[in-house]
Amino acid sequence: MIRPLSHCFLILLAGLSGCKSTSIDPKELPPVEVASNWSLEGSDLPVDSLGKTLPDELFPEPLRLLIEQGLSKSPNVDVAQARLDRAFAQWRESKSGFLPQAELSLNQATTKQNFIGLPIPGSEQDVLSTQFRSSGLGLSTTWELDLWGRIRAIKQRDREAYTAAQKDWEYYLMSLAAQIAKAWADAITDVAQWQLAKQTAEHYALVVSRVKDRYSQGLESLVDLDQMQTDWLAARREVSERRRQHEVSKRILQTLVGEFPDGTWEPVGQLPDNLDPIPAGLPSALLNRRPDLLAAQARVEQALYSLRASSKELLPRLSLTGAAGTSSPALQEVVDSQFGVWSLAGNLTQPILDRGRIRGGIAKAKANHQEVLASYHARMLEAFREVEIALQADVWLREQVIQSHEMLTITKRNDQQAQSKFAKGLWRMRQVVQARQRLLADQMKLNETRRMIFQNRIDLLVALGGGWKEFTAERCDTAMASNIFQGTEP
């Protein structure tokens, strides 16, 4: 049994109740405190010992190859990569946009001017004109002085947005790897269940044939024959359903690893059995490596810096503009310093009539800050819930696996006894069929339980932001994916 983290939840709820502050100082962000560790009753396994066996058990070689293939070939990874590249480009664009702006220009112009009505003797009927040529080379600069820290806040805001995009990308890769692992478990289990269903149908077909022979000899009743045929038809229907599930799970797995879902190949490998128990006292600080929580933290910082930048819009802005260059009638003289010209000006602006618009933007930034902060706390609570559910489910599922093994041992023994007693004429065919049916049903239940405990361990890895031992899922084109299940500190 897992001891609840009620005191931790109370701290979080108390933090949520204080989220109405409109402070824009990042240092006043309410901390989210967590319990020091998670404990499991009945587990005295040291924390470090599980890390020696867990990755090899959960990720056999066929699954590792599928994860690597999926992370290198899935088009959804390319979509996530493109989003990350776009966020990085936007941050670079934003960062460059606040540097001093400089433009170099080279121009040449020819101007014709007419003189109409001038009393020049001998040219009363003509239109006098003249042409002017001018050439210029200039360098102009504009620079806004960041007196109040508005530009610095905008830079930091965009930097936090890029950090959030990075963590979203890492979390997507982790989630995709988890989906592939769970889909592989589905495919492996579904093919095993299909095979068991076929064995059941084949057994019923043999039994129906025997019952028909016995019925013709007057040893079985028509009721027994109809019942056997009904059970046989139900078993054939079960085979069709299991086959359908198997075909679906194969195609889902193919799609996740970036292949055309034609269902032409069968997944290989087998689910791990007899997994070691999860150690007691897992530190809750493991959540500090979850990419989605780190992304939520970055968005909180982004909202705070956005609020800070909005509040500075009410203050005056001071900018400097300067220009230097040359101006000459001849193009070859534009590099001559004797024709040099320059200008330097300062510009101070203070918003007056649009202060209402700016205050509206500040109010919107405050509301956005409150929303992002509340979302961060909600995501933390969800993370606690995911870990608690996965830990508790692991305890009960492990008990179910033990019970399923014990039941399977008994039903195997009963099946052998039924076959022996039927051969001696002590049992009827119906009793033999029931014994075999219980045996195959218990095998199916064991397969389902093994799938559930495997997928629950995968959910726990994602909930903790990685395993408690280094696991590297390599990518062909992205080195950062090597930390998918490693859970390294940011």
C-alpha positions as CSV (number, residue, x, y, z in Angstrom):
1,M,0.0,0.0,0.0
2,I,1.3,3.5,-0.9
3,R,1.1,6.2,1.7
4,P,-0.7,9.2,0.3
5,L,1.1,12.6,-0.2
6,S,-1.8,14.5,1.4
7,H,0.5,17.1,3.1
8,C,2.1,17.7,-0.3
9,F,-1.3,18.3,-1.9
10,L,-2.3,20.7,0.8
11,I,0.9,22.7,0.2
12,L,0.1,22.9,-3.5
13,L,-3.5,23.9,-2.9
14,A,-2.3,26.6,-0.6
15,G,0.0,27.8,-3.3
16,L,-2.9,27.9,-5.7
17,S,-5.0,30.0,-3.4
18,G,-2.3,32.6,-3.4
19,C,-2.0,32.9,-7.2
20,K,-3.9,36.2,-7.3
21,S,-0.8,38.3,-6.8
22,T,0.1,40.5,-9.7
23,S,3.8,40.8,-8.9
24,I,6.1,40.7,-11.9
25,D,9.2,39.8,-9.9
26,P,10.2,36.2,-10.8
27,K,11.7,35.8,-7.4
28,E,8.2,35.9,-5.9
29,L,7.0,32.8,-7.8
30,P,5.4,30.6,-5.2
31,P,7.5,27.4,-4.8
32,V,5.9,24.0,-5.4
33,E,7.0,21.8,-2.5
34,V,6.8,18.0,-2.8
35,A,7.2,15.2,-0.4
36,S,10.8,13.9,0.0
37,N,10.0,10.4,-1.3
38,W,7.4,7.9,-2.3
39,S,7.2,4.8,0.0
40,L,5.9,1.3,-0.7
41,E,4.9,-1.0,2.1
42,G,6.3,-4.5,1.9
43,S,9.3,-3.4,-0.2
44,D,12.7,-3.2,1.4
45,L,14.7,-3.3,-1.9
46,P,17.4,-0.6,-1.9
47,V,16.9,2.2,-4.5
48,D,20.1,1.5,-6.4
49,S,19.6,-2.2,-6.9
50,L,16.6,-2.0,-9.2
51,G,18.5,0.2,-11.7
52,K,20.8,-2.7,-12.4
53,T,18.1,-4.9,-14.0
54,L,15.1,-2.7,-14.9
55,P,16.3,-1.4,-18.4
56,D,17.4,-4.8,-19.6
57,E,14.1,-6.3,-18.5
58,L,11.8,-3.6,-19.9
59,F,13.7,-2.9,-23.1
60,P,14.8,-6.1,-24.8
61,E,16.8,-5.8,-28.0
62,P,13.8,-6.1,-30.4
63,L,12.1,-3.2,-28.6
64,R,15.2,-1.1,-28.5
65,L,15.5,-1.4,-32.3
66,L,11.9,-0.5,-32.8
67,I,12.3,2.6,-30.7
68,E,15.4,3.7,-32.5
69,Q,13.6,3.2,-35.8
70,G,10.6,5.1,-34.7
71,L,12.6,8.1,-33.4
72,S,14.5,8.2,-36.7
73,K,11.8,7.5,-39.3
74,S,8.5,8.6,-37.8
75,P,7.2,11.7,-39.6
76,N,5.7,13.0,-36.3
77,V,9.3,13.4,-35.1
78,D,10.0,15.6,-38.1
79,V,7.0,17.6,-37.2
80,A,8.2,18.1,-33.6
81,Q,11.7,18.9,-34.9
82,A,10.3,21.5,-37.3
83,R,8.4,23.1,-34.4
84,L,11.6,23.3,-32.3
85,D,13.5,24.8,-35.2
86,R,10.8,27.4,-35.7
87,A,10.9,28.3,-32.0
88,F,14.7,28.6,-32.3
89,A,14.5,30.8,-35.4
90,Q,11.9,33.0,-33.7
91,W,14.2,33.5,-30.7
92,R,17.1,34.4,-33.0
93,E,14.9,36.8,-34.9
94,S,13.7,38.4,-31.6
95,K,17.2,38.6,-30.2
96,S,18.6,40.2,-33.4
97,G,15.7,42.6,-33.6
98,F,16.8,44.5,-30.5
99,L,20.3,45.1,-31.6
100,P,21.3,48.5,-33.0
101,Q,20.0,48.8,-36.6
102,A,22.4,49.8,-39.3
103,E,21.8,50.3,-43.0
104,L,24.4,51.0,-45.7
105,S,23.1,52.8,-48.8
106,L,24.5,53.9,-52.1
107,N,22.4,56.1,-54.4
108,Q,22.7,58.0,-57.6
109,A,20.1,60.4,-59.0
110,T,19.7,62.6,-62.1
111,T,17.2,65.5,-61.9
112,K,15.9,67.6,-64.8
113,Q,14.5,71.1,-64.0
114,N,12.6,73.4,-66.6
115,F,12.8,77.2,-66.5
116,I,9.6,78.5,-67.9
117,G,8.9,82.2,-68.5
118,L,12.4,83.5,-67.9
119,P,13.1,86.5,-70.3
120,I,16.2,85.3,-72.0
121,P,16.8,87.1,-75.4
122,G,16.8,84.7,-78.3
123,S,15.2,81.9,-76.6
124,E,11.6,83.1,-76.2
125,Q,10.2,80.1,-78.0
126,D,12.3,77.5,-76.2
127,V,12.0,75.8,-72.8
128,L,15.1,76.2,-70.9
129,S,16.2,73.2,-68.6
130,T,19.0,72.0,-66.7
131,Q,20.1,68.6,-65.2
132,F,21.6,67.8,-61.8
133,R,23.4,64.6,-60.9
134,S,24.0,63.6,-57.4
135,S,25.6,60.6,-55.8
136,G,25.7,59.5,-52.1
137,L,27.1,56.9,-49.8
138,G,25.7,56.7,-46.3
139,L,25.5,54.7,-43.2
140,S,22.5,55.2,-40.9
141,T,22.0,53.7,-37.4
142,T,19.1,53.6,-34.9
143,W,19.4,52.4,-31.3
144,E,16.9,52.4,-28.6
145,L,18.5,52.7,-25.1
146,D,17.1,50.1,-22.7
147,L,16.8,52.5,-19.8
148,W,14.1,50.5,-17.9
149,G,14.9,46.9,-18.9
150,R,12.0,46.5,-21.3
151,I,14.2,45.1,-24.1
152,R,16.0,42.8,-21.7
153,A,12.7,41.5,-20.5
154,I,11.5,40.8,-24.1
155,K,14.7,39.0,-24.9
156,Q,14.4,36.8,-21.8
157,R,10.7,36.2,-22.6
158,D,11.6,34.8,-26.0
159,R,14.5,32.8,-24.5
160,E,12.1,31.1,-22.1
161,A,9.7,30.4,-25.0
162,Y,12.5,28.6,-26.8
163,T,13.4,26.7,-23.6
164,A,9.8,25.6,-23.3
165,A,9.8,24.4,-27.0
166,Q,13.0,22.4,-26.3
167,K,11.4,20.6,-23.3
168,D,8.2,20.0,-25.3
169,W,10.3,18.4,-28.0
170,E,12.1,16.2,-25.5
171,Y,8.8,15.2,-23.8
172,Y,7.3,14.3,-27.2
173,L,10.3,12.0,-28.0
174,M,9.9,10.4,-24.6
175,S,6.1,10.0,-25.2
176,L,6.7,8.5,-28.6
177,A,9.2,6.0,-27.3
178,A,6.6,5.0,-24.6
179,Q,3.9,4.6,-27.2
180,I,6.1,2.4,-29.3
181,A,6.9,0.2,-26.2
182,K,3.2,-0.1,-25.3
183,A,2.2,-0.8,-28.9
184,W,4.9,-3.5,-29.1
185,A,3.4,-5.0,-25.9
186,D,0.0,-5.0,-27.4
187,A,1.2,-6.6,-30.6
188,I,3.1,-9.3,-28.7
189,T,0.2,-10.1,-26.4
190,D,-2.4,-10.0,-29.1
191,V,-0.6,-12.6,-31.2
192,A,-0.2,-14.8,-28.2
193,Q,-3.9,-14.5,-27.4
194,W,-4.8,-15.2,-31.0
195,Q,-2.7,-18.4,-30.9
196,L,-4.5,-19.5,-27.6
197,A,-7.9,-18.8,-29.2
198,K,-6.9,-20.9,-32.1
199,Q,-5.9,-23.7,-29.8
200,T,-9.2,-23.4,-28.0
201,A,-11.1,-23.6,-31.3
202,E,-9.1,-26.6,-32.5
203,H,-9.7,-28.3,-29.2
204,Y,-13.5,-27.8,-29.6
205,A,-13.4,-29.0,-33.2
206,L,-11.8,-32.3,-32.0
207,V,-14.3,-32.6,-29.2
208,V,-17.3,-32.0,-31.5
209,S,-16.0,-34.7,-33.8
210,R,-15.7,-37.1,-30.9
211,V,-19.1,-36.2,-29.5
212,K,-20.7,-36.8,-32.9
213,D,-19.2,-40.3,-32.9
214,R,-20.4,-41.0,-29.4
215,Y,-23.8,-39.5,-30.3
216,S,-24.1,-41.9,-33.2
217,Q,-23.3,-44.7,-30.8
218,G,-25.9,-43.5,-28.3
219,L,-23.3,-42.5,-25.7
220,E,-24.0,-38.8,-25.8
221,S,-27.3,-36.9,-25.9
222,L,-28.4,-34.4,-28.5
223,V,-28.3,-31.7,-25.9
224,D,-24.6,-32.4,-25.3
225,L,-23.9,-32.4,-29.0
226,D,-25.7,-29.0,-29.5
227,Q,-23.8,-27.5,-26.5
228,M,-20.5,-28.7,-27.9
229,Q,-21.2,-27.2,-31.3
230,T,-22.4,-23.9,-29.7
231,D,-19.1,-23.7,-27.7
232,W,-17.2,-24.5,-30.9
233,L,-18.9,-21.7,-32.8
234,A,-18.2,-19.3,-29.9
235,A,-14.5,-20.3,-29.9
236,R,-14.3,-19.7,-33.7
237,R,-15.9,-16.2,-33.1
238,E,-13.3,-15.6,-30.5
239,V,-10.5,-16.5,-33.0
240,S,-11.9,-14.0,-35.4
241,E,-12.0,-11.2,-32.8
242,R,-8.4,-12.0,-31.6
243,R,-7.2,-12.0,-35.2
244,R,-8.8,-8.6,-35.7
245,Q,-7.1,-7.2,-32.6
246,H,-3.8,-8.6,-33.7
247,E,-4.0,-7.1,-37.2
248,V,-4.9,-3.7,-35.6
249,S,-2.1,-3.7,-33.1
250,K,0.4,-4.7,-35.8
251,R,-0.6,-1.7,-37.9
252,I,-0.5,0.7,-35.0
253,L,3.0,-0.4,-34.2
254,Q,4.0,-0.1,-37.9
255,T,2.7,3.5,-38.1
256,L,4.5,4.5,-34.9
257,V,7.8,3.3,-36.2
258,G,7.3,5.1,-39.6
259,E,6.4,2.2,-41.8
260,F,3.4,1.7,-44.1
261,P,0.8,-0.2,-42.1
262,D,0.3,-3.2,-44.4
263,G,0.5,-5.7,-41.6
264,T,3.1,-7.9,-43.4
265,W,5.5,-8.4,-40.6
266,E,5.1,-9.9,-37.2
267,P,6.7,-8.3,-34.0
268,V,9.3,-10.3,-32.3
269,G,10.4,-10.8,-28.7
270,Q,8.4,-11.5,-25.6
271,L,7.2,-9.6,-22.6
272,P,9.4,-9.7,-19.5
273,D,8.2,-11.8,-16.6
274,N,9.0,-11.7,-12.9
275,L,9.9,-8.0,-12.8
276,D,11.7,-6.8,-9.7
277,P,9.6,-4.8,-7.3
278,I,9.9,-1.0,-7.4
279,P,12.2,0.1,-4.6
280,A,10.8,2.0,-1.5
281,G,11.8,5.6,-1.0
282,L,12.0,6.8,-4.6
283,P,12.9,10.5,-4.3
284,S,10.2,12.9,-5.5
285,A,13.0,15.1,-6.8
286,L,12.9,12.7,-9.8
287,L,10.0,14.8,-11.1
288,N,12.4,17.7,-11.5
289,R,13.7,16.1,-14.7
290,R,10.3,15.7,-16.4
291,P,10.5,17.7,-19.6
292,D,6.8,18.7,-19.5
293,L,7.2,20.2,-16.0
294,L,10.4,22.0,-17.1
295,A,8.4,23.3,-20.1
296,A,5.7,24.5,-17.8
297,Q,8.2,26.2,-15.6
298,A,9.7,27.9,-18.6
299,R,6.3,29.2,-19.6
300,V,5.8,30.6,-16.1
301,E,9.0,32.5,-16.5
302,Q,8.0,33.6,-20.0
303,A,4.7,35.0,-18.7
304,L,6.5,36.9,-15.9
305,Y,8.9,38.5,-18.3
306,S,6.1,39.3,-20.7
307,L,4.3,41.1,-17.9
308,R,7.4,42.9,-17.0
309,A,7.9,44.1,-20.6
310,S,4.3,45.2,-20.8
311,S,4.6,47.3,-17.6
312,K,7.5,49.2,-19.1
313,E,5.5,50.3,-22.1
314,L,4.1,53.2,-19.9
315,L,7.6,54.7,-19.4
316,P,9.4,57.0,-21.9
317,R,11.6,55.6,-24.7
318,L,14.9,57.1,-25.6
319,S,16.4,56.3,-29.0
320,L,19.4,57.6,-30.8
321,T,19.7,58.0,-34.6
322,G,22.8,58.8,-36.5
323,A,23.9,59.0,-40.1
324,A,27.2,59.6,-41.8
325,G,28.3,59.5,-45.4
326,T,29.2,61.6,-48.5
327,S,27.3,63.5,-51.1
328,S,28.7,64.6,-54.4
329,P,27.7,65.3,-58.0
330,A,30.2,62.7,-59.3
331,L,30.0,59.0,-58.5
332,Q,33.7,58.6,-58.2
333,E,33.8,61.3,-55.5
334,V,31.5,59.5,-53.0
335,V,34.5,58.0,-51.2
336,D,36.1,61.4,-50.8
337,S,35.9,62.6,-47.2
338,Q,35.8,66.2,-48.3
339,F,32.2,65.6,-49.4
340,G,31.3,64.1,-46.0
341,V,28.0,64.8,-44.3
342,W,26.7,63.5,-40.9
343,S,23.8,63.9,-38.5
344,L,23.1,62.8,-34.9
345,A,19.7,63.1,-33.1
346,G,18.1,61.9,-30.0
347,N,14.4,61.0,-29.8
348,L,12.4,60.8,-26.5
349,T,8.8,59.6,-26.7
350,Q,6.2,59.3,-24.0
351,P,2.8,57.6,-24.7
352,I,-0.2,59.9,-23.8
353,L,-3.4,59.1,-25.7
354,D,-2.8,55.3,-25.9
355,R,-2.1,54.7,-22.2
356,G,-5.5,52.9,-22.0
357,R,-4.4,50.5,-24.7
358,I,-1.1,49.9,-22.8
359,R,-2.9,49.3,-19.5
360,G,-5.2,46.9,-21.2
361,G,-2.2,45.0,-22.4
362,I,-0.7,44.9,-18.9
363,A,-4.0,43.6,-17.5
364,K,-4.0,40.9,-20.2
365,A,-0.4,40.0,-19.4
366,K,-1.3,39.7,-15.7
367,A,-4.2,37.4,-16.5
368,N,-2.0,35.3,-18.7
369,H,0.5,35.1,-15.9
370,Q,-2.1,33.8,-13.5
371,E,-3.4,31.3,-16.0
372,V,0.1,29.9,-16.8
373,L,1.0,29.7,-13.1
374,A,-2.2,27.9,-12.2
375,S,-1.6,25.5,-15.2
376,Y,1.8,24.8,-13.8
377,H,0.5,23.9,-10.4
378,A,-2.2,21.7,-12.0
379,R,0.4,19.9,-14.1
380,M,2.4,19.2,-10.9
381,L,-0.7,17.7,-9.3
382,E,-1.2,15.6,-12.4
383,A,2.4,14.4,-12.2
384,F,1.9,13.4,-8.6
385,R,-1.3,11.5,-9.6
386,E,0.4,9.7,-12.4
387,V,3.3,8.5,-10.2
388,E,1.0,7.5,-7.3
389,I,-1.3,5.6,-9.6
390,A,1.6,3.8,-11.4
391,L,3.2,2.9,-8.1
392,Q,0.0,1.6,-6.6
393,A,-1.0,-0.3,-9.8
394,D,2.4,-2.0,-9.8
395,V,1.8,-3.5,-6.4
396,W,-1.6,-4.9,-7.2
397,L,-0.5,-6.1,-10.7
398,R,2.4,-7.9,-9.3
399,E,0.1,-9.7,-6.9
400,Q,-2.2,-10.6,-9.8
401,V,0.8,-12.1,-11.7
402,I,1.7,-14.3,-8.7
403,Q,-1.9,-15.4,-8.3
404,S,-2.2,-16.0,-12.1
405,H,0.8,-18.3,-12.0
406,E,-0.6,-20.2,-9.1
407,M,-4.0,-20.6,-10.8
408,L,-2.3,-21.7,-14.0
409,T,-0.3,-24.4,-12.2
410,I,-3.5,-25.7,-10.7
411,T,-5.5,-25.7,-14.0
412,K,-2.6,-27.4,-15.8
413,R,-2.7,-30.2,-13.2
414,N,-6.5,-30.4,-13.4
415,D,-6.3,-30.6,-17.2
416,Q,-3.9,-33.5,-17.0
417,Q,-6.1,-35.3,-14.5
418,A,-9.2,-34.8,-16.6
419,Q,-7.5,-36.3,-19.6
420,S,-6.4,-39.3,-17.5
421,K,-9.8,-39.9,-16.0
422,F,-11.5,-39.6,-19.4
423,A,-9.2,-42.2,-20.8
424,K,-10.2,-44.5,-17.9
425,G,-13.8,-43.8,-18.5
426,L,-14.3,-42.0,-15.1
427,W,-15.2,-38.6,-16.5
428,R,-17.4,-37.4,-19.3
429,M,-16.3,-35.4,-22.3
430,R,-18.0,-32.3,-20.9
431,Q,-15.8,-32.3,-17.8
432,V,-12.6,-32.7,-20.0
433,V,-13.7,-29.7,-22.1
434,Q,-14.3,-27.6,-19.1
435,A,-10.9,-28.3,-17.6
436,R,-9.2,-27.4,-20.9
437,Q,-11.3,-24.3,-21.2
438,R,-10.2,-23.1,-17.7
439,L,-6.6,-23.8,-18.6
440,L,-6.6,-21.7,-21.8
441,A,-8.6,-18.9,-20.1
442,D,-6.1,-18.7,-17.2
443,Q,-3.3,-18.5,-19.8
444,M,-5.0,-15.6,-21.5
445,K,-5.5,-13.8,-18.2
446,L,-1.8,-14.2,-17.4
447,N,-0.9,-12.7,-20.7
448,E,-3.2,-9.8,-20.1
449,T,-1.8,-9.2,-16.6
450,R,1.8,-9.3,-18.0
451,R,0.9,-6.8,-20.6
452,M,-0.7,-4.5,-18.0
453,I,2.3,-4.6,-15.6
454,F,4.7,-4.0,-18.5
455,Q,2.7,-1.0,-19.8
456,N,2.3,0.3,-16.2
457,R,6.1,0.3,-15.8
458,I,6.4,2.3,-19.0
459,D,3.9,4.8,-17.7
460,L,5.9,5.0,-14.5
461,L,9.1,5.8,-16.5
462,V,7.3,8.7,-18.3
463,A,5.7,9.9,-15.0
464,L,9.1,10.1,-13.4
465,G,10.7,11.7,-16.4
466,G,12.9,8.7,-17.1
467,G,14.2,5.6,-15.4
468,W,16.4,5.2,-12.4
469,K,19.1,3.8,-14.6
470,E,20.6,5.3,-17.7
471,F,18.8,4.1,-20.9
472,T,19.9,5.5,-24.2
473,A,17.6,5.5,-27.2
474,E,19.8,6.6,-30.1
475,R,18.6,8.7,-33.0
476,C,20.3,8.9,-36.3
477,D,19.9,12.6,-36.8
478,T,19.4,14.1,-33.3
479,A,21.9,13.7,-30.4
480,M,19.6,15.1,-27.8
481,A,17.3,12.1,-28.1
482,S,20.0,10.1,-26.2
483,N,18.5,11.5,-23.0
484,I,14.9,10.2,-23.6
485,F,14.9,7.7,-20.8
486,Q,18.1,8.8,-19.2
487,G,16.4,11.5,-17.1
488,T,19.5,13.8,-16.9
489,E,19.4,17.0,-14.9
490,P,18.6,20.1,-16.9
